Amino acid sequence: MKHKIHTLFLIPSIIFLLTMAIYPLGFNIYISLHNWDLQSGEIHFVGSAQYAKLLSDARFLNALRNTLTFVIVAVTLELVIGLGYALVLNREIRGKRIFRTVFLLPMMLTPIVIGYIFMMLYHGDVGVINHMLNMIGLPKVNWLGSTSMSLLSAILVDVWQYSSLMILILLAGLQTLPVDCFEAAEVDGASRWRSFRDLTLPLMKPIIAVAVLIRSVDAFKIFDIIYILTEGGPGTSSEPISMYAIWEGFRYFNIGYGAAIAMTLVLMTAMVTSQLLRRLRWR
């Protein structure tokens, strides 16, 4: 009887999972295998033709490169910055609680608000960043209007916002490490670098894995920041896969092809996640 009651409590969660995750995913797979004419409503089965088209689509390959560049560079910078600040905040310093609060503020803002703030900061003529560069004698930078700088500009915004998440996760991990190991290493004369390399990093491996996984999965879905800053431009120099899928599906009405692009992003995210779990698995 108790088992049946416990099962009843799971039903709402199962229904929610089916309606909000499994069904949309299954429908997206179905649409990616069909050519859907929105005007006539006719749906024709085309099999893997949509996916085969991706291999020769230069715009898709460019979006793939942009997405991978964004994820690798942004998550790496956030990990390095987050670990550095977490190590500092884990020590006994004055005003530690104030610093923790300040570091968490960027994460509390919505990406749309942050996008508009940085769009003003990046402005070529009246932006604060170029004004500061001019004050120290450096030339102005076309942050959002240059094909070589637009993606980097979006990466820096993401790093500014989500390094605080890395700090929060890694600081929590540092505070759970056993103190005895570090005290014994100090007695044996180990330097701080030796303790960090041989004790902190191995013990922090599962926490680092969780932090990298969370940020990587989220970074693959990047859309809002880039949409506000550049809309994928100039041209397609900063266009990620998620944006290209939306353009194809809802701007050019190629629903089937847009679904195939979206499924490629899902599969790529799953592959990267599985590889991270395998390489960074904890013992």
Salt bridges, closest charged atoms under 4 A:
GLU42 OE1 - HIS44 NE2 3.26
GLU78 OE1 - ARG215 NE 2.79
GLU92 OE2 - LYS96 NZ 3.66
ASP158 OD2 - ARG215 NH2 2.68
ASP198 OD2 - ARG194 NE 2.50
ASP198 OD1 - ARG197 NE 3.17
ASP218 OD2 - ARG215 NH1 2.86
GLU239 OE2 - ARG59 NH2 2.63
